């Protein structure tokens, strides 16, 4: 969500108080057990009736945490994360690097000190949430959106045109080796020129072997366009080989019938698109822009959400080409590696046909898995500290390396 439309009526996480400390009652939760998630933002006592993923609307943004230099307040973010963990649902950190809702005191620092503060910010987030499952690493970087004014501290545009974004993702991967790292933006599944910009960015990142795992499309304006137009733009982004997340969808229509009709048409496309892993709707009642709310006073359902919960409940197995990316299993929890072995093992590629695995000191079994779940290689590693695997065929795009040892299992993303 861009500050260009931020409505201060939105609830701050601090205002949520102790509500988040008690697990919500799970009455319906239509996406429970589905192979995609259905999410929302601000928790309340009916949240778990409808959603199985949560993104903090504001609480994890840098300005919210460190508005005053060297004074960090994680209380709002902790409430959201605790809510997710208590209810065993997936959560996303939103966001690390953004040119809006960042602490403006950084503007007065030298580039060297800016980089130091960015590093401290990421280190603090890592220390607070080492098991974070998903992260919007960079948000709205397109010129004219909200690129970080401190981007030169991260390398500026550089030789790729996107060096600062690549650097941000590299820094994130160093701290969260198993998180799903996402580039998130608005209008990038709606308007051709902005779709093209995201396409060029991600294409350059893949070429540079930057650790990007997914593309986030906020989709705030999708409701204004035909579903076929939006689908065509998603298809273009998906051709890059990465999964798509619909991250901030909403429908700004006051008329109940029209909002419901748009929901039926567009959400059906989202839910059944094989490259889309999950959809997050941006708000429930006190939403950031009038007309997008799904509930009236007293949590009375508008027709759009009544249809939504029934549709998802009755369609739990939509196509999903990235089943190995998320292990939903009815809980919405991403696979996590909880042993220290993962941080000691490094996986890299040489060209398009070789994988190098460093750091193992015991025999292990390895699988190379495409994001559609297909195993393209299976073999045994020597565990002598340096294994080089030669593949029969050239590969391109992102794959998962799964290593099974007696000490535990490791999963790493690699890009050829």
ABEGO torsion letter per residue (X at the ends): XBAAABBAABBBAAAAEAAAABBBBBAAGAABGBABBBBBBBBBAAAAAABABBBBAAAABAAAABABBGBBBAAAAAAAAAAAAAAGBBBBBOBABBABGBBAAAAABBAAAAAAAAAAAAAAAAAABAABABBBABBGABBGBBBBAAAAAAGEAEAAGAAAAAAAAAAAAAABAABBBBBBBBGAAABAAAAAAAAAAAAAAAAAGBBBABBBBAGAAAAABBAAAAAAAAAAAAAAGBBBBBAABBBBBABAAAAAAAAAAAAAAAAABAABABBBBBEAABBABBGABABBBGGBBBAAAAAAAAAAAABABBBBAAAAABBAGGAGBBBBBABAAAAABBBBBBEAABBBBBGBABBBBBBBBBAAGBBABBBBBAGAGBBBBBBABBBBEBBBBBBBBAAEBBBBBBBX
